[in-house]
Amino acid sequence: MKDRFRWFIPVLFVVFSLSAQSQASSFVITAQDWAMPRSVAYLLRYPPLAQAVAQLRIHPDAYFLIHYPGGDEGMLWLNELQSWLVALGVSSEKMELIPGSSKQSVIEIEVVSRNGNGLTDTNNDKQQNRQRVVNQ
């Protein structure tokens, strides 16, 4: 009986660690947070951006999928975010822009590898159904 369950704890450990990692691969920026006065110092301390940029630096072959709200406001917000990311050292070539975030008041940043898989997220439905937008 003990031999049957010997694998149980390691499997649980792997499942929980993958679950915890998958939450870290998607970073959400809310309109309310973005409305705060911004500076490089503020953005370097702002957890969603700091963590996303850190993930990109850990995985140099990865890039950002940026899901932004549609419309003029969403486009203005996206352009400002892109400018700040470039100022923080992220190449614009490492950003793929996708209109239509899950909510009108958020921008979602996913860190994905070049083969299209999330670094820690196994759900590729968003990636397979997305529309590609050419960086401007």
N, C-alpha and C positions, 0 to 999 in steps of 0.2 A: 504494500500500500504506500509506504514512504517513497518508493522509487517512482511511482506514478506522479506524485506531486512535487518531486524534486525540481522539475522544470517550471512549475507554476510561478514561483516567485521571480525567477529571471524574466519570464515572459511578461509578467505584470510590470516589472521595472521598465522593460523596453517599451511597452504600450504607453505607460504614463509619461516616460521621457519624450516619446514622439508626440504625444498629445500636448505636452508643455511647450515643446519646440514649435509646433504648428501654430500656436497662438502668437509666437514671437515673429513669425514671418510676415504678418500683415500689420501695418502701422496706420493708425487713423489720426487725422488732423481735423479738428472740428472748426467750424466757422467762428465759434465763440472764442476759442483759444487763439485763432489766427488774427482776430480783431485786436489783440493786445499789441501795444507798441513793440516793434521788432528791431533787434540789433543782432550783430553776429554773436555777441555774448549770450543774448537771450536764446537764440536758435541753437547754439551749441549745448545749452542746458535743457532745451525743450525735449522731453523724453522720446516722443515718436520720431522726430528727425534725427536726434543723436543716435538712437538705436538702429534706425534704418541705415544711416551712413556707416555706422560701425559694422553692421552686417555686410555691407557692400565692400568695406575694406578687408574684412575677414575672407570674403569670397570674391577675389578680383575678377573672376570670369562671370560673375552675376550682373544683373541689371535690375532697374526699377520698372515695375508696371504701375503706372499712376492712373488710378480711376478717379476722374474728377467730375463734378456736377456739370450738366450741360448748360447751355445758354451763355449769354454775355458775361454774367457774373462769374460763372464757373470758369470761363476762359480767362478772364482777368486774374482770378485767384490762381489758376494754374500757371499763368505766365510769371506772376510774382514768385510763386514757389520755385519754378524752374530757375529763375534768376538767383534766388537765394541758394539753391542746391549747387549751382555752378560756382557761386562765391565760396561755398564750403568745400569746393574741390571735386564735385561730382561732374564728370563729363556729360554733356548733353546727349552723347551717343549711348549712354547707359540709362536712358530714360525712354520708355515706351508709353505713349499717352493714349488713354482709353476713355472716351466720353461715357458718362453715365455711371456715377458712383452709386452705392446702395442707398444713400440718402442725399438729399439736395444740400444738406449742411455739412458734408464731410468730404474730405479727399482721402482715399485709401492708397497706401503705398505697399506693394508687395515686392519682396526681394526674390528673384527667380534666377535659376541657372540658365546658361545659354541653350541647353537642350529643351527649355520650356517648362521644366519642372520646378515647383517651388522648392526652395532649399530645405524647408522643413515641412511643407504643406503638400499632402498627397492628393488634394482635391484639384484636379485640372479642368473642371467644367468651365470655370470662368475663363481660363486661358484658351480653351478650345473654341468657345463661343464668342470671343472678343473680336471687336473690329480694330484693325490696325490703323493708326493715325500717324501720318508722317510728321516728324518733328519740324517745326518751323524755324 
